[in-house]
């Protein structure tokens, strides 16, 4: 199945994640990126189709949403719909995005909006290190692709868990 990237919907997803993230003190860049990736892959796992069709890429430190950097820059410079600020977190600061306008929610189904809220809440509750570690376990496709390669959406059906003896026996019965 050919996947189409819906650029406008992705930009609106960025605004939704930024606005929803404000409820939790703002998402740091890692949590923001993981939320975008997780929204598309989770929706794909549920429905068989991606939410935005973003390119998800394997990078050394985990899966990334490939269009995130160029499109957030575009949103900041061209229409001002997004800003960034540094928020103190203990002795450190995290960069968070702030939406300067409401997102166009009409581009999303009710289930997509519910999933976005769930994923923002999930990733916001994790520290930087927890989110990084979990993303390596959560996104199995990252393990089965090479650095720089696109991670296929169908990889959501892969697991890093060992196969149980019962499942192995069942598979052998199918032969």
C-alpha positions as CSV (number, residue, x, y, z in Angstrom):
1,X,0.0,0.0,0.0
2,X,1.4,3.4,-1.0
3,X,1.4,5.8,1.9
4,X,0.6,9.5,1.2
5,X,2.0,12.2,3.4
6,X,-0.7,14.7,4.4
7,X,1.5,17.7,5.1
8,X,-1.3,20.0,6.3
9,X,-2.7,17.4,8.7
10,X,0.8,16.8,10.0
11,X,1.2,20.5,10.7
12,X,-2.1,20.5,12.5
13,X,-0.9,17.4,14.5
14,X,2.1,19.4,15.6
15,X,-0.2,22.2,16.9
16,X,-2.4,19.7,18.6
17,X,0.5,18.0,20.4
18,X,2.0,21.4,21.4
19,X,-1.3,22.7,22.8
20,X,-2.2,19.4,24.6
21,X,1.4,19.2,25.9
22,X,0.9,22.6,27.7
23,X,-1.4,20.8,30.1
24,X,1.6,18.9,31.3
25,X,4.2,21.7,31.3
26,X,5.2,21.3,27.7
27,X,6.8,18.3,26.0
28,X,10.5,18.3,25.5
29,X,11.9,17.7,22.1
30,X,12.3,14.0,22.6
31,X,8.8,13.5,24.0
32,X,7.4,15.6,21.3
33,X,9.1,13.6,18.5
34,X,8.1,10.2,20.1
35,X,4.5,11.4,20.5
36,X,4.3,12.3,16.8
37,X,5.7,8.9,15.8
38,X,3.5,7.0,18.2
39,X,0.3,8.8,17.0
40,X,0.9,7.6,13.5
41,X,2.1,4.1,14.3
42,X,-0.6,3.4,16.9
43,X,-3.4,4.7,14.6
44,X,-1.9,2.5,11.8
45,X,-1.9,-0.5,14.1
46,X,-5.6,0.1,15.0
47,X,-7.0,1.0,11.6
48,X,-4.5,-0.2,9.0
49,X,-3.9,3.4,7.8
50,X,-1.6,6.1,9.1
51,X,-2.8,9.3,10.7
52,X,-0.6,11.6,8.6
53,X,1.7,9.4,6.6
54,X,4.8,11.0,8.0
55,X,8.1,9.4,7.2
56,X,9.5,7.7,10.3
57,X,13.3,7.3,10.1
58,X,15.8,5.1,11.9
59,X,18.4,7.2,13.6
60,X,21.2,6.1,16.0
61,X,19.3,7.3,19.1
62,X,15.9,5.9,18.0
63,X,13.0,6.5,15.6
64,X,12.4,10.1,14.5
65,X,9.6,11.9,12.7
66,X,11.6,13.0,9.6
67,X,9.4,16.0,8.7
68,X,9.4,17.5,12.2
69,X,12.5,19.8,12.0
70,X,11.8,21.3,8.6
71,X,8.1,21.8,9.2
72,X,8.4,23.3,12.7
73,X,11.0,25.7,11.3
74,X,8.5,26.6,8.5
75,X,5.7,27.1,10.9
76,X,7.8,29.4,13.0
77,X,9.2,31.5,10.2
78,X,6.4,31.6,7.6
79,X,3.2,31.8,9.5
80,X,4.2,32.1,13.1
81,X,1.7,29.3,14.2
82,X,4.4,27.8,16.3
83,X,7.0,29.3,18.7
84,X,9.6,27.7,21.0
85,X,10.7,28.5,24.4
86,X,13.0,27.0,27.0
87,X,11.4,25.8,30.2
88,X,13.4,25.0,33.4
89,X,13.4,21.4,34.5
90,X,15.4,21.0,37.6
91,X,18.9,22.2,36.8
92,X,18.3,21.9,33.1
93,X,16.1,23.5,30.5
94,X,13.9,21.8,27.9
95,X,12.9,23.3,24.6
96,X,9.1,23.2,24.1
97,X,6.9,24.2,21.2
98,X,4.0,26.5,21.8
99,X,1.0,26.8,19.4
100,X,0.0,30.4,18.7
101,X,-3.3,29.4,17.1
102,X,-5.8,26.6,17.5
103,X,-5.3,23.5,15.3
104,X,-7.9,22.6,12.7
105,X,-9.4,19.6,14.5
106,X,-11.8,19.0,11.6
107,X,-9.0,17.2,9.8
108,X,-9.0,14.5,12.5
109,X,-11.6,11.8,13.5
110,X,-12.8,11.6,17.0
111,X,-10.7,8.5,17.5
112,X,-7.6,10.3,16.2
113,X,-8.1,13.2,18.6
114,X,-8.6,10.8,21.5
115,X,-5.4,8.9,20.6
116,X,-3.4,12.2,20.3
117,X,-4.5,13.1,23.9
118,X,-3.6,9.6,25.1
119,X,-0.2,9.7,23.5
120,X,0.6,13.2,24.7
121,X,-0.3,12.2,28.3
122,X,1.7,9.0,28.0
123,X,5.0,10.5,26.7
124,X,4.7,13.6,29.0
125,X,4.8,11.5,32.1
126,X,8.3,10.1,31.1
127,X,11.7,11.7,31.8
128,X,14.0,12.2,28.9
129,X,15.9,9.0,29.8
130,X,12.7,7.0,30.3
131,X,11.3,8.2,27.0
132,X,14.5,7.4,25.1
133,X,14.8,3.9,26.7
134,X,11.1,3.1,26.2
135,X,11.1,4.2,22.5
136,X,13.8,1.7,21.8
137,X,11.6,-1.1,23.2
138,X,8.3,0.3,22.0
139,X,9.1,0.8,18.3
140,X,10.3,-2.7,17.2
141,X,10.8,-1.5,13.6
142,X,13.8,0.6,14.8
143,X,15.6,-2.7,15.6
144,X,14.9,-4.2,12.2
145,X,16.0,-1.3,10.0
146,X,19.3,0.3,9.4
147,X,20.3,3.8,10.5
148,X,19.0,6.3,8.0
149,X,16.4,4.0,6.6
150,X,12.7,4.6,6.7
151,X,10.9,2.4,9.2
152,X,7.9,0.7,7.6
153,X,4.5,1.3,9.2
154,X,3.8,-2.5,9.0
155,X,6.7,-3.0,11.6
156,X,4.1,-2.2,14.3
157,X,3.2,-5.8,14.0
158,X,6.7,-6.9,15.0
159,X,7.6,-7.8,18.6
160,X,10.9,-7.9,20.5
161,X,9.4,-10.4,22.9
162,X,10.7,-13.9,22.7
163,X,8.3,-16.4,21.2
164,X,6.7,-18.6,23.9
165,X,7.0,-22.4,23.7
166,X,3.3,-22.6,23.2
167,X,3.3,-20.2,20.2
168,X,6.3,-22.1,18.8
169,X,4.5,-25.4,19.1
170,X,1.4,-24.0,17.5
171,X,3.4,-22.6,14.6
172,X,5.0,-26.0,14.0
173,X,1.6,-27.5,13.9
174,X,0.6,-25.2,11.1
175,X,3.3,-26.5,8.8
